[in-house]
Amino acid sequence: MSEEQFDVVVVGAGLSELSMARRLQKRHPQLSVMVLEARGAVSKDLPAANGVDQWDMGGQWVSSSQTHVTELIREVGLEVFPQYTEGKKVHHVGGPHAKIKTYITRILSYSPSPCWTSPRFCIDHLTQNISVEDPMSSSNAELYEGMMLHTFMEKHICTTQVKEELALCSHIVFGLEASQVSFLFLLMYSTTPGSGQEFRVKGGTQQLSEKQDSENMKVTTSAGTVTCKAVIVACPSHLAEPALPAEHQRLTQCLHVGHMTKLIITHPTVRKGFSWEIVARPSEDCPLSITFDATSPRGNPALVGFITGVQACDWCDRKKEERRDAVISSLVKYLGPEASTYIHDEEKDWAKEEWSGGCPVNVMTPGMLMYYHPSLRKPFGRYTTPLHYHSGFQMCPSSLSMKELDSVKGSKCKSSKCYLLFGLVMTAAALVMAHLLAKPELGF
């Protein structure tokens, strides 16, 4: 590809990026728009019970509370289907020799205790006065922003089980240890309603790096160079190039990205009484933190699992066969001998992914919400990247999943870029939407 001139280059072909490009050309057909993608599809064709079927190795879930992304899904014609949750669920914390519990209710019940009796009760109690739009205006914000999740657990939680559950939540939600996550950030994240695993959808996020000059942008790829008047980028904060302004740099230096390895294991037969939902405290013998049913829309049985946090670090340099054997052994322990008769196993360590560097999100450490959170909204030059990977939560009080963040940032970036760079006239409704998205304190 030789060097070409475009009005706008959109880097990345995820939901938000394709939405921006589509809306730009639909509303302003005079603009020339180029979409660049760094890698091929994240989905893979894997051996299955009925031959070969497709599974996504990246983000795949959305929920009905995520109104922006569900609107996008309808617009672009993607399909969703419910996550299977019927049957016995497995819960194992307290170490490798602790009792393995099974239950069929939606949420595991806990024994009565004078102390906080469950992670859900603990988090629900503390999030009642947390503002997603402006977390530092919340009650006790400075206190919570000054500590890690681990610090809070050690000071205020007296039961070992609840401590283990909250630490496991940090693994599963962020791919990080409790000692790496700001407690206020966790509360803000938990305040949003809805479940991120309600429906399954195919998709993923892609990124690329670029360079800019004073009047035009030059986006360089392995296939060539593109010159444009504006570039909209979906890039994790820690991979941004050229270097961001000082405020952005200070922020991104303390934005840890999670570490997760995703596993897909196909099986010859369907579940026998189990939902294939497992929550387990990882150990030397069990690398898994959580699993779900991943049976395809065509009915090919499969299980999806995640190795997270420090376990992902510990296991990533071992041989693939060693990881596979440990995973299968754990599944047999929890689901029975049928789990050993799998067809194929596939894994993706997102920390080794060149264009992501980790999974699922960037997470703030103490002090970041207090001092540097506002800098996320500030674009610079002709380079629009105020919404790196994690940061759509500013504009998205309804949900914080990767897919919903994608759709919100797509709406905001498209509206603001059209007006500021090209002077294109927007409707009153579009102007109001752009203003509300940029000012979440107004209660959008």
N, C-alpha and C positions, 0 to 999 in steps of 0.2 A: 504494500500500500504506500504510494507516494504521498508527499505532504499535500493536504487539502485544507481549504478554508470553510469553516462552518460558523453559524451564529452561536450555537450552543453545543457543547459536548457533555454528554451524561456518562459518567464513568461508573460502570457496574450495571448489570442487567437483572437486578432483583425486583421485587414487587414495586418498591417506591420509585426506582430509577425508570423502569418501563412505564410506570404510570405518569411520571413527569414528562417523558418524551412523547407519550401518546397524547397527553392533554395539551402540551405545547403546540404540537402540529395540528391538533384538531381545532384549537381555539385561534391559533395564529399561523395559518398555513404558509405565510410569507417567510417564516423562519426556517433556516436549514438546521436540522438537528441530527447529531450522530450519537449512537449508543455504542460504547466500547465495553468489552467483557474480557477479563483477564484469564478466565479458565473455562473449561467445558462444563457441562451439566453436572450437578452434584449427585443426581440420582444415578443408580446403577441397576443393570439387569443381572439378576442373581438366579442360580439354580433353585427351583422350587418344586413343590409336590406335583404340579401340573405342567412341568417343563421349565419355562423361564418367566420371571415376573420382575417388576420394577419396584425398587424401594429407594427412598430419599435418605441420603447420608447427612443431610443438613437439617435446617429447621423445617418442621412439618405440621405443627399444631396451631390452631386458632380457637377462639371462643366467641359465643354470640354476644358477649359484652364488648367485644372489640369492633365497634361499629364502623370505624374507618376501614379496617382491613376487610371486613365482610362486604362492604360496599365495593371495594376494589375487586374482590373475588368475583362478585356478580358482573362487574364491568368488563373484566378481561376474560370471563368465561371459564374460570377455574372451578374444579369440583371439590367439595368437602364431604366427609362422611363421619359419623360419630365414632369416637374412641370407645372401644369395647371395654366394659368394666364389670360385666356380670360374672358371678362365681366367687370362689374363695380367693382372698388376698393374703399375702404372706408378709409378716413383720418380724424382724430379727435385730434387736439391739442388745447391748450388754456384754458383747464379746462373743467369740466363736462357740463357747460352751453354754451360752444362755439359752433359755427355752425359746423355741420357734413358735410364734403365735400365728394363727389363721383367723380370719373374720370375714363376714359377708356384707357387713354394713358399709356405707360410703366412707366413714371415718372410724378409726379405731377408738374404742372407749377406754377410759383410764379409771383406775380405782380411786375412790375419794381420798383426799389427803388435805391436811391443814395448809400445806404449801401450794403454790400454783401447780395444778395437776396435769396440765397438758400444754404443749407448745402453742396450740391454737388459742386456748384461754389466755395464755400469757400475751401473745401478740395482739389478739383482739382487744384486750384491756388497754394496752399501751397505744394502739393506733387510733383510739377514739378521737383524740385531739390533734392528730397529725394532718397537716396541710400538704397535699401533693403538689399544689401549684406554687406554694412558697413555704418550703419545709422549715426555714429558719424563723418563721412567725409562729410556729407551733409551741405548745406548752413544753417547758423543759428542753427546748431545742438545743441550747448551748451545752447543757449537761450531756444529752445523748450524742451530740456531735463530737464531744471530746473523748469518746470511748469507743473501743471495738466491741463487737458482739460478744466476744470471749470475756472481756472485762465485765460487761453487764451480767453475764451468766454467773461468773465467779462471785460477784458481789450480792446478787439479788435472788438467785435460784438455788434452792437447797436440795432438790432431788436430782440424783445422778441421771435418772431416766430422761427428765426434761432437758437437762444439759446435753445429753447425747442426741436427743431429737432435734434440738435447735442447731447443734453442730452439723447434723446430717442435713438439715434444711439448707444450711449454707453451702454444703457440698452440692446438693441437687439443684438448687436455684441459681447459684453463682459460679459453681465450679471452683470455689475457694474455701479456705479454712475460716473458722469463726474469728481467728486472730488477724484476719486480713480485711475485714468488712466493717465499715462505719456503722454503728448501731442506729443512728438516725437514718442513714441510707436504707438499711434493712426495713425500718418502720415505714418509711415513705414508700418503698417498694411494696410492702405488705398491705398498705392502705387501699391500694387499687382493687376494685371488685373483679369477680369473674375468675374462671379457671382457664389457664393457658392450654390445657390438654383436653378440651371438650370435643373438638373436631380435628381431623387430620387433613392436611393439604400439602400438595407438592410445592416446593419453592426453595429459595436460598438467597444468600446475600453474596455479592461479589464486589471486589474493590480493585483499584489500580492506583498507581502513583503517577504524578504529573509535575510539570514545571510551568512557571508563568513568567511573562515579561511585563513591561510597564503598560503596554496598550493592548496586547493580545495574549492569549494563553496558548502555550504549546503543550499538547498532551502527547507524550512519547510512549509508544507501545513496542512490543517485540515485532509487530508487523509494520511499523512505520510511525510517522508523526502527523498529528492533526493540529491545525491552528484554528482558534475560535475566539469569539468575543467574551464568552463566559463558559465556565465549567462547573458542573454540579457533581459533587463527589460523595460516594458512600464508602468511607474508609475508616477502619478502626483508629482510634486516637493515637495509639502507639506506633502506627505505621505511616503517619502523615508525612508527606514530603512534597514541596519544600517545607522547611521548618515553620511552625506556627508562630504567631506573635507571643510575646513574653507571658501574658496572662494564660493563653492557651497552653503554652509549654509547661508552666507551673502546674496547671490542672492535670495535663496528661501524664506528667511524671508520677502522679499519685493515683492514677486510674489503673488498677490491676485488672488484667484480663483473665477470665477463668480458664481452667484447664479441664477439658473433657475429651474422652474417647467414646465415640458412639459405635455400638455393635448391632448388627442385624444377623439373626440366626434363623434360618428357614427350617421348617419341620415338615414331616410327611403327613402328620395327622393334626386334627384340631385339638383345642384345649379339652381336658377331661375334668370338669368341675372347677377349674381354676380360671381366674381372669388374666393370669400371667402378670399380675401386678405384684412386685416384690419391693419392699423397702428394707435394706439391710445395712448395718454398720460394717463398713469394709474392714477386712483383717488381712493377715498375711496369706491366708488361704482363700479369701473371698475378695476379689477386686471390685465387685459390683456395688453400687450404691442404690440403684433403682432400675426397675424394668417395667415394660408395658407390653400389652398385646400389639403386634404389628401386622396382623393378618391383612393381606392386600384386598382391595375392592373386588378382585376376581376370586377371592376365597382361598388363596394360598397361605397356609399358616406360617407365622413368623413371630419372633419376639425381638423387641428392641431394648437394649440396655445401655447403661452409661457407667463408665469408670471416671470418677471425679476427684478434684482437689489433689491432696498430697498422694492419694493412691494412684491417680493418673500419672503423676511425676515418678512414683516408684516403679510402676509397671511399664512405662513407655519405652524404656531401654532394654527390657527383657525380650526374649525371642517371641515371635507371634505365637508359636506353638505352645509356649509356656502360658501365655495369657489365655489362649483358647482353652487349654486343658483346665485351668483354674476356674474359668467362667462356666464351662460345662459341668465341672464337679460341683460348683455352687448351685447350679440349676437343678441338678439331680438331688442335691440335699434338700432343696426347697419344694420342688415340684414332683419328685419321684423319678424312677428309672427311665420313664418314657422320654425324659428330657435329653437323654444321651443319644437318642436316635435322630439326630439332626441331619439335615441335608447339606447345608452350607453355612459357613460363618464369614462375615465381612466386617471390617472395622475401619474407622477413620479417626485418627488422632488429630484434632483440630489445632493443637499447639504446633504441629508440624506443617500446617497449611500455610503456604507462603503469603497468601493474600488476606489472611485473617489473623494468624498468630495466636489463636486461642478461641475459646467458646465457653458460655454462650454470650456474655456481655462484659463490658468494662464496669468495674465497681469502684465507688469512691471510698477513700480512707478518711479518717477523722480530720476535720478542718476544711475539706474541699467544698462542702455545701456552704459553709459559713463564708469563706473568703473568695472562692474562685467560681462558684456556680454561675453567677451572672455572665461570665465571659463566654459561656457556651453559646450565647445568642449572637455574638458579635462576628459577622462576616468580615473578611478583609480583602481589599482589592477586588478583583474580578473572580475571586476564588470563593465559592460558597460551600463551606463545610462546617457550619455551626452545630451540626447534629451528628457527632461521631458515634456510630454504633449503638451506644447505650443511651444517648442523651435525649431521645425523643420524649422521655418522661416529662420534660418541661411543658410540652404542648399536649400531653396525652394523659389527662387525669383518669380516664376510664380504664386503662389497661397498660401494662408495661411489657407485653410480650414482644419478641423481635419483630413479628409480622405487623403488629399494630404500630410500633414505632416507625417501621418502614413507610406505612401508608400516611401517617401524620406528617412526617418530614417531607414526603413527596408533595403533599398539598402546599405546605408553607414555602418550600424552596421554589416551586413553580410559580406561585403568585408573586413572591417578592422579586424574583429575577426578571420576570416579564416587565414589571413596572420600572424597576431601578435601572436596568441596563438598556432597554430598548424603547422606553417611553410608551409602551403599548397600553391602550385604554382598556381598563377592566370594568366590568359591571359593578354596580353598587354592592350587590351581594358578594361578589368576589373580593372587593375591597374590605368589606366587613369581615369576611372569613379570614383574610390575611391578617387583619388587625387583631382579631381575637386569638388567632393561633400564635401571634407574636406577643400577646399580652395575657398569659394564662391567669394572672391575678384577677382578671375581669370575670372569671368564673365560667369560661367556655367549657 
